[in-house]
Amino acid sequence: MPQLPGVYQAKKKNGTLYYRSSLTYRAKHISLGSYDTAESAHEAYLLANRILQDQSLEISRYHQDSVLFFEKWVCLINFRDNGIYFSNPIYIRPSFFYYYFSPSHFFIFDRDDLFYYANHKISCRGGHYFVADYGMQMNIRNRYGIKNYAVLNKDYRFINGNTNDYRYENIEILNAYHGVSSFRQNGELLYRTKIHVRGDYTVGIYRTEEEAAIAYNKAIDLLIKAGVKKAYTPNYMEGMSPAAYADLYTAVQISPKIIHYLSE
């Protein structure tokens, strides 16, 4: 039987035959996947050629019984329309790009992030989206200053209401530090610090976010010194000199309730 176009026979380690499908387009060799039969591999080859030639075959026209995986469908359409091939399911626009998970589910990112997501595949587990970065799993939101413990519309918000739009101008960080939340009192913006020790304790109310964050750190130090065995995460004060940190740490006041707790 003659070899079908775009189909290559291969063997698994146990000797089982399978078939690889691939094509070359604009001098780019593209693997289309592995298949159990030569006919399926050839069908994938024919469909991929159709996608690359037919502008009417858009991402929205993908269907689950397609012989091509959805990710490959997106990659081919982006290559056809934009002249650049990514191995991840990215479709670029003039000032942003889409990262697709299904025809109706995608994230939006700034073009500044294109190189990063072209080289980092997004995975999902338990509703959390992450990438493997330097051998670690990094939550997508961490890249945009959103802490793992952060609560939507309390610690951060998406300005246009679309929780899948990760463009920088669409993300507003409301509370950047552990244990700190902002509120208004008589028109003044204030910061409340709380820490959990067999219940929530108010550490204090402060006029600046930095004071509130350092008060949280000070409360941690006092609790640990008193023998409280809990893995608190202190706030990192980026850009603050050690001298300035020390001055604020000394000056910041802690609620008498924390002191009372320590004396119990």
N, C-alpha and C positions, 0 to 999 in steps of 0.2 A: 504493500500500500504506500503510495507516495506521501511524503511529509506535507502536511497542510501549511499554508503560509502563516508565519508568525508563531509556529508551534515547535517546541523543542522537547524531545524526550529526555527524561532523567530518571535516576533510581534513588530510592531511599536507602538508608543503611541496611534495612532488612531485606533489600532486594526488590521491593515493590516498585512498579513503574508508576510515574506520574508525568505530567506535562506542564511545561512552562510556556507562558505566552509573553511576547514582547513585540515592540515595533520601534522604528526609527522615524523621528519627525523633526524637521529643522536641525538635522545633524545630531539630535539628542536621542540616545538609546534609552527606551523606557520599558521597564519591566511591568507587566500587567498582572502578575500573580501566578499561582500554581493551581492546577486542576487535575481531577481524577481521570478525565478522558480527553483525548485529542480534540474531539468535537467541541467540548466546552471551551478549551483553550483557544481554538480557532474562532469560536463565537465571540470571545472576549476581544480578540484581535480585530475582528470586523467591526464590533461596536466602538472600540477605541478610535478606529479610523473614521467612523461616522461622526463621532463627537468632535474630532479635530477638524472636520470639513464642514459640518452643518451648524451654523450659528443658532438655529432654532432649538438645538438640544442644550437647554439651560440646566442649571443646578436644580431648579424646581421640578424638572421633568424626571428626575431620578425616581425609580420605583424599587421596592425591596426585592423583587425577583430578578433584578438585573444581574447579568453574569459578572459584571464589574463591581468591585467593592465601592461604596459611596466615596471614600477618601480618594480613590483613584479617579473617580468621575470628576470631583472638584479639581484635582491636580491637572487633569487634561484640559478642562474648560479654561482654567486660569492660563495655562500655557498657550492655548489657542487664542485667547482674547488679549493677553498681556505680554506674550512673548518671553515669559520666564517660567521655568519649571521648579516647583517646590515639591518635596516629598511629603510635606504635611498639607492638610486640606485648607489651603489659603486661597482667597480670591481678593486681588488687590483693586483698590479704587484710587483716584487721584490723591486724596489726603488721608485715607485710612484703609483698613483691610478687614475682611471677614475671616474668622477661623471657624469652620463648619464642623458640627457634630451630626447633623441631619439636615435635610432641606429646610426645616423650619426652626432649627435650633443652632444658633451661632453666637460667637462673641465678636465685638467690634473693638479694634485696637487702632491706635495712632500709627502712621507710617514709621515713626521713630522706633517702634517695637518690631518692625518687620524682620530684621536680621535675627532677633532673639527667638521669635516663634517659628521662623523658618528652620531653626536648628534645635528647638526644644518642643517635643511633642506633648500636648496637653492630654492628661489622663483624668479619669473621674472615678472616685470611690466614695460611696456613701454620701453622694451629693456634693462632695468637695472636689474642686478642680486643682490639679497640681502638675508641676513639671519636675523632671529629674535634673537637678542642677548641682554639679560637683559632688555627685554621689548621694545627694540628699533630696528628699521630696519637699519641694517648696510650693506652698499654697499660692495660687495665682494672685490672690488679693494682697499678699505680703509685698509684691512688687510695686504696689500702688499706695503703700503706707497704711494698709488696713491690717490691724493686728488680728491674730487668730481668735481672740476672745471678743472682738468688736461686735457690736449689735447694730444692725441696719437701722438707720434713721435716728440712732442715739449717738453712736460713735462715728458714723460716716453715712453719707447718702449719695445716691446717684441723682444729679441735678435734674436730668430730664425724665427721671422715673424708670428708665430702662436699666434693670440690674445686670444686663448682659453687655452694656456699653462701657468698656473700660478705657475710653479715651480720657486723657489726663484732665481736660477741661470739664469732664462730666463727673469727676469724683471730688467730693468735698469731705475732708477729714474734720469731724466735729470735736473729737476727743482723741488726742494722739498718745496718751500715756495710760499705763496701768493704774486702775483705781481712781481715775480722774474723770469727772463729768462737769460740763458747763451748764450754767443757768443764769437767768436774768432776775435781778432784784432791784426794784425801783429804777429800772432802765439801765442798771449797771451790770456788765458781764462779770460774773464771778465763777470760781472753780471749787467744786466740792471734792474732797478726797475721802474715800472709804477703803477699809481693809477688812478682810473676812477672818475672824477668829472665833469659831463656834458661834457664828452669826456676824452680821455686818456692823462694823464700828465706824463712826464718822471720825476721821483723823482731824479734819478742820476745814474751814472755808477760807479761800485765798484770793487775792486780787490778780495774780498772774498764774498762768498755766505751769510755768517753771517752778514756782513756789509749791504748787499743789503736787507736782510730780516728785519733787525732792522731799516733801513731807511724807509721801508714801514710802520712799526709800528709808527715811529716818524711822518711820513706824516699823518697817521690816527689821531694821537693825536692833531696835529696842525689844521687839518680840523674840527675835532669835537669841539675843543676849539673856533674855529671861527664861530661855529653855523651850520656847515654842518650836516644835519640830514640824515645819511645813515648808514646802519648796516654793517660796514666793519668787516672783520674777521682778527684779528692780527695774526702774526706769533708766534708760540710757539717755543722757543729756548731750545730744550731738551738738558740737560747736561751742560748748561751754568749757571754759578753761578750768583746771583743777582749783585755782584760787577762787574764782567766782562761785564754783560749786560749794567749796568749803564755807565761804561767807554765808551763802543762802542756807546751807545745811545747819549752820550754827544759829542763824537768826530765826529760822522757821519754827513756829510754835505748834505743839501737838496737843490735841484735845485731852483734857483731864480724864476723860473716860478711858483712854488708852492707858494712862498712868495708873488709874484705879484698877484696871484689869490686871496690870502687871504686879500690883501689890497684893492681889487676892491669893 
